[in-house]
Amino acid sequence: MAPGPAQSGTSAGPVLASSEDLTPEQQSCADDVVDALLKANGILCTQALSTAREELWRLAFAPTPDACWDTSKDPTRPTLPDAPAHKDLATRVGSFNQHLPPSTCAIRRNKIKRRDENKQMGRRNKSREAKMHEKTPPGIVQHRRAGERAFLRARYDGKTLGIEWFWSDAHGKGADPKFVTLGKMRSGARMELASAQANALLHHDRVVTDHALAYNQEHAAYWMRCRLLRHVGATPNGQRATNPTALEFAALTQARLLWPVALASPDTSEGLRAKMQTMDGSSKAEEADTGSDDDGAEETESPASSEAVYACR
């Protein structure tokens, strides 16, 4: 019978295939990595060193759901999550009460398209026909029609050091808030602007928090694989694994949370400030109905509590 991974040997000793194979000394060989992760995550994570260490070793030996790692293999490079797109940072707050005018990007793309068509048709640039064709407005796309979903995104304003509110369609293109009807809550009442803004803040912070935690965890698990290989003297590819240093730890990211920015900003409305005070750290944002409102559009999703934003995944 072939030996198992923990029994088979190399010049560096037995192959280590899980956190259960590690001695206490081996478990502690990358504590500086764990400490750097906890410092980078800051208020996002309140785990003890021992708990964080245990979770990272599990991830180090199982970097993906379909693949496992052991000390007979090269250290699997981290699979870093993509940064959130602008549309990922927006939360559903209602629906459009009429068709939206084309976005600035759509108008620009349409103008280029009309010019290309003029050239293909042999129209002269200064001809009346060419000018009229070039001014033909783009059609109204489905996601900017009446009844379609409307979104709100909170973003940092570097000029005022406060919060800027960006209303958009499902593709992240700008929309005038006067065309937005806020969704109804489970109570039957229409959502207030302050509630929509608080929901947008919570959604933004939850998304950037999830990204930062996943990004940092992937980096840390890779460094722990490298550190373990060096600790046991294993050289799967004939070369020693890289030794992670404090300089590399600087690659860990920190999420920019907007909830504290909004609380500190003098430009935050009293209505939003009052809503944030009632929601801060404990309560959920107002829960939206999961059905359809009288405009025929689905309602907004219930966001997570602000307490969850600061919990370590």
C-alpha positions as CSV (number, residue, x, y, z in Angstrom):
1,M,0.0,0.0,0.0
2,A,1.3,3.4,-0.9
3,P,2.0,5.7,2.0
4,G,-0.4,8.6,2.7
5,P,0.7,12.2,2.3
6,A,1.5,12.5,6.0
7,Q,3.6,9.3,5.9
8,S,5.5,9.6,2.7
9,G,8.9,11.2,3.1
10,T,11.2,13.7,1.3
11,S,14.6,14.9,2.2
12,A,12.9,17.5,4.4
13,G,11.0,14.9,6.4
14,P,7.3,13.8,6.2
15,V,5.0,15.6,3.9
16,L,2.6,17.9,5.7
17,A,-0.9,17.8,4.2
18,S,-3.2,19.5,6.7
19,S,-3.1,21.7,9.8
20,E,-3.6,18.6,11.9
21,D,-0.1,17.4,10.8
22,L,1.6,20.5,12.2
23,T,3.5,20.5,15.4
24,P,2.9,23.5,17.8
25,E,6.2,24.9,16.6
26,Q,5.2,24.6,12.9
27,Q,1.9,26.1,13.6
28,S,3.6,29.2,15.0
29,C,6.2,29.6,12.3
30,A,4.2,32.2,10.4
31,D,2.7,34.1,13.3
32,D,4.2,37.3,12.0
33,V,2.1,36.8,8.9
34,V,-1.1,36.3,11.0
35,D,-0.2,39.4,13.0
36,A,0.3,41.5,9.8
37,L,-3.1,40.3,8.6
38,L,-4.9,41.2,11.8
39,K,-3.2,44.7,11.8
40,A,-4.2,45.3,8.2
41,N,-7.8,44.2,8.8
42,G,-7.9,46.5,11.8
43,I,-11.5,47.1,13.0
44,L,-12.8,44.7,10.4
45,C,-11.5,41.7,12.4
46,T,-11.6,41.1,16.2
47,Q,-10.3,37.6,16.1
48,A,-7.7,36.3,18.5
49,L,-4.3,35.3,17.1
50,S,-4.9,31.6,17.7
51,T,-8.3,31.7,15.9
52,A,-7.0,33.6,12.9
53,R,-3.9,31.3,12.7
54,E,-6.2,28.2,12.7
55,E,-8.4,29.6,9.9
56,L,-5.4,30.6,7.8
57,W,-3.7,27.2,8.1
58,R,-6.9,25.6,6.9
59,L,-7.0,27.9,3.9
60,A,-3.3,27.4,3.3
61,F,-3.8,23.6,2.9
62,A,-7.0,24.0,0.9
63,P,-6.5,27.1,-1.3
64,T,-9.5,26.3,-3.6
65,P,-12.5,24.1,-3.2
66,D,-11.2,21.7,-5.8
67,A,-7.5,21.6,-4.9
68,C,-5.4,20.8,-1.8
69,W,-1.8,21.7,-1.1
70,D,0.9,19.9,0.9
71,T,4.6,20.5,1.4
72,S,5.6,18.3,-1.5
73,K,4.2,21.0,-3.9
74,D,5.1,24.5,-4.9
75,P,3.3,27.1,-2.9
76,T,0.0,27.8,-4.7
77,R,-0.1,31.4,-5.7
78,P,-2.9,33.5,-4.2
79,T,-6.2,33.8,-6.2
80,L,-6.9,37.4,-5.6
81,P,-10.5,38.7,-6.0
82,D,-11.2,41.4,-8.5
83,A,-11.8,44.9,-7.0
84,P,-15.5,45.7,-6.8
85,A,-16.9,47.5,-9.9
86,H,-18.8,50.7,-9.5
87,K,-22.1,48.9,-10.1
88,D,-21.2,46.4,-7.4
89,L,-21.0,49.2,-4.9
90,A,-24.6,50.5,-5.7
91,T,-27.6,49.2,-3.9
92,R,-31.2,48.9,-5.2
93,V,-33.4,51.6,-3.8
94,G,-36.4,51.7,-6.1
95,S,-37.5,52.1,-9.7
96,F,-37.6,54.7,-12.5
97,N,-40.9,56.5,-12.8
98,Q,-40.3,57.3,-16.5
99,H,-37.9,56.6,-19.3
100,L,-34.4,58.0,-18.6
101,P,-32.6,60.2,-21.2
102,P,-29.5,58.5,-22.6
103,S,-26.4,58.5,-20.4
104,T,-23.4,60.7,-21.4
105,C,-21.5,57.6,-22.4
106,A,-24.4,56.4,-24.6
107,I,-24.5,59.8,-26.3
108,R,-20.8,59.7,-26.9
109,R,-20.8,56.2,-28.3
110,N,-23.8,57.0,-30.5
111,K,-22.1,60.0,-32.0
112,I,-19.0,57.9,-32.9
113,K,-21.3,55.2,-34.4
114,R,-23.2,57.8,-36.5
115,R,-19.9,59.2,-37.8
116,D,-18.7,55.8,-38.8
117,E,-22.0,55.1,-40.6
118,N,-21.7,58.4,-42.4
119,K,-18.3,57.3,-43.7
120,Q,-19.6,53.9,-44.8
121,M,-22.6,55.5,-46.6
122,G,-20.3,58.0,-48.4
123,R,-22.0,61.0,-46.8
124,R,-19.9,64.2,-46.6
125,N,-19.3,65.3,-43.0
126,K,-20.7,68.8,-43.6
127,S,-23.7,67.7,-45.6
128,R,-27.1,68.4,-44.1
129,E,-28.0,64.7,-44.3
130,A,-24.8,63.7,-42.4
131,K,-25.4,66.3,-39.7
132,M,-29.0,65.2,-39.2
133,H,-27.9,61.6,-39.0
134,E,-25.2,62.4,-36.5
135,K,-27.7,64.2,-34.3
136,T,-30.1,61.2,-34.2
137,P,-30.3,60.3,-30.5
138,P,-29.6,56.8,-29.3
139,G,-32.5,54.5,-28.5
140,I,-33.6,54.0,-24.9
141,V,-32.1,50.8,-23.6
142,Q,-34.2,48.4,-21.5
143,H,-32.4,49.1,-18.2
144,R,-33.2,52.8,-18.5
145,R,-36.9,52.4,-19.1
146,A,-39.8,53.3,-16.8
147,G,-40.2,50.6,-14.1
148,E,-36.6,49.4,-14.3
149,R,-34.4,49.1,-11.2
150,A,-32.9,52.3,-9.7
151,F,-29.7,52.2,-7.7
152,L,-27.8,54.5,-5.3
153,R,-24.1,54.5,-4.6
154,A,-22.3,56.3,-1.8
155,R,-18.8,57.4,-2.7
156,Y,-16.1,59.5,-1.0
157,D,-15.9,63.2,-2.1
158,G,-12.2,64.3,-1.9
159,K,-13.2,68.0,-2.1
160,T,-15.6,68.1,0.8
161,L,-14.2,65.1,2.6
162,G,-17.7,63.9,2.9
163,I,-20.1,61.7,0.9
164,E,-21.3,62.1,-2.6
165,W,-24.5,60.3,-3.8
166,F,-24.6,58.8,-7.2
167,W,-27.9,57.6,-8.6
168,S,-27.7,55.0,-11.5
169,D,-29.3,52.3,-13.6
170,A,-28.5,48.6,-13.3
171,H,-25.4,49.1,-15.5
172,G,-23.9,51.8,-13.2
173,K,-24.7,54.7,-15.6
174,G,-25.9,58.0,-14.0
175,A,-29.6,58.8,-13.5
176,D,-31.3,61.9,-12.3
177,P,-32.9,61.2,-8.8
178,K,-36.0,63.1,-9.8
179,F,-36.8,60.1,-12.1
180,V,-36.5,57.6,-9.1
181,T,-39.4,56.4,-7.0
182,L,-38.1,54.9,-3.8
183,G,-39.3,51.4,-3.0
184,K,-41.9,50.4,-0.4
185,M,-41.0,48.8,2.9
186,R,-42.6,45.7,4.4
187,S,-44.7,48.1,6.5
188,G,-46.2,49.5,3.3
189,A,-44.6,52.9,3.7
190,R,-42.4,54.4,1.0
191,M,-38.7,54.4,1.8
192,E,-37.4,57.7,2.9
193,L,-34.3,59.3,1.3
194,A,-32.4,59.0,4.6
195,S,-33.1,55.3,4.7
196,A,-32.0,54.8,1.1
197,Q,-28.7,56.7,1.8
198,A,-28.1,54.7,5.0
199,N,-28.7,51.5,3.0
200,A,-26.2,52.7,0.3
201,L,-23.6,53.3,3.0
202,L,-24.0,49.9,4.5
203,H,-23.9,48.2,1.2
204,H,-20.7,50.0,0.1
205,D,-19.0,49.2,3.3
206,R,-20.1,45.5,3.3
207,V,-18.8,45.1,-0.3
208,V,-15.4,46.8,0.2
209,T,-15.0,44.9,3.5
210,D,-15.7,41.5,1.9
211,H,-13.1,42.3,-0.8
212,A,-10.4,43.5,1.6
213,L,-10.8,40.5,3.9
214,A,-10.7,38.0,1.0
215,Y,-7.8,39.8,-0.7
216,N,-5.7,39.9,2.5
217,Q,-6.6,36.3,3.4
218,E,-5.4,35.0,0.1
219,H,-2.1,36.8,0.4
220,A,-1.6,35.6,4.0
221,A,-2.4,32.0,3.2
222,Y,0.2,32.0,0.3
223,W,2.9,33.5,2.6
224,M,2.1,30.9,5.2
225,R,2.7,28.1,2.7
226,C,6.0,29.8,1.8
227,R,7.0,30.1,5.4
228,L,6.1,26.5,6.2
229,L,8.2,25.2,3.3
230,R,11.2,27.2,4.5
231,H,10.6,26.1,8.1
232,V,10.7,22.4,7.3
233,G,13.4,22.8,4.6
234,A,11.2,21.5,1.8
235,T,12.2,22.5,-1.8
236,P,9.5,21.0,-4.2
237,N,10.9,22.8,-7.2
238,G,14.5,22.5,-6.2
239,Q,14.5,26.1,-4.8
240,R,13.7,27.5,-1.5
241,A,10.4,29.3,-1.2
242,T,10.3,33.0,-1.0
243,N,10.5,34.4,2.6
244,P,7.7,36.9,3.1
245,T,8.8,40.1,4.8
246,A,7.3,43.3,6.3
247,L,7.8,45.0,2.9
248,E,5.5,42.4,1.3
249,F,3.0,42.7,4.1
250,A,2.5,46.3,2.9
251,A,0.6,44.8,0.0
252,L,-2.3,44.0,2.3
253,T,-5.2,46.4,1.6
254,Q,-7.4,48.3,4.0
255,A,-11.0,48.9,3.2
256,R,-12.1,52.6,3.0
257,L,-15.3,52.6,5.0
258,L,-17.8,55.4,4.3
259,W,-20.0,55.0,7.4
260,P,-17.5,56.7,9.7
261,V,-16.9,59.4,7.0
262,A,-20.7,60.2,6.9
263,L,-20.9,60.4,10.7
264,A,-18.0,62.8,10.9
265,S,-19.0,65.0,7.9
266,P,-20.8,68.3,8.8
267,D,-22.6,68.0,5.4
268,T,-24.5,64.9,6.4
269,S,-28.2,65.7,6.7
270,E,-29.9,65.6,10.1
271,G,-32.3,62.9,8.7
272,L,-29.5,60.7,7.6
273,R,-27.5,61.3,10.8
274,A,-30.6,60.3,12.9
275,K,-31.1,57.2,10.8
276,M,-27.5,56.2,11.2
277,Q,-27.7,56.7,15.0
278,T,-30.6,54.3,15.2
279,M,-28.9,51.7,13.0
280,D,-25.3,52.1,14.1
281,G,-23.7,48.8,15.2
282,S,-26.8,46.9,16.1
283,S,-30.0,47.3,14.1
284,K,-30.8,46.3,10.5
285,A,-31.6,48.8,7.9
286,E,-35.3,49.1,7.1
287,E,-36.4,45.8,5.6
288,A,-37.9,46.1,2.1
289,D,-40.8,44.1,0.8
290,T,-39.7,41.1,-1.3
291,G,-42.7,41.5,-3.6
292,S,-43.5,44.2,-6.1
293,D,-44.6,47.7,-5.5
294,D,-47.4,49.5,-7.3
295,D,-45.0,50.5,-10.0
296,G,-44.5,46.8,-10.9
297,A,-40.9,46.6,-9.9
298,E,-39.2,44.3,-7.4
299,E,-38.3,45.9,-4.1
300,T,-34.9,46.5,-2.6
301,E,-33.1,43.8,-0.8
302,S,-32.7,44.0,2.9
303,P,-29.1,45.1,3.7
304,A,-26.9,43.6,6.3
305,S,-26.5,45.3,9.7
306,S,-23.6,47.7,10.2
307,E,-22.4,45.3,12.9
308,A,-21.9,42.7,10.2
309,V,-19.7,45.1,8.3
310,Y,-17.2,45.1,11.0
311,A,-17.2,41.4,11.7
312,C,-14.3,39.3,10.4
313,R,-15.3,36.6,7.9
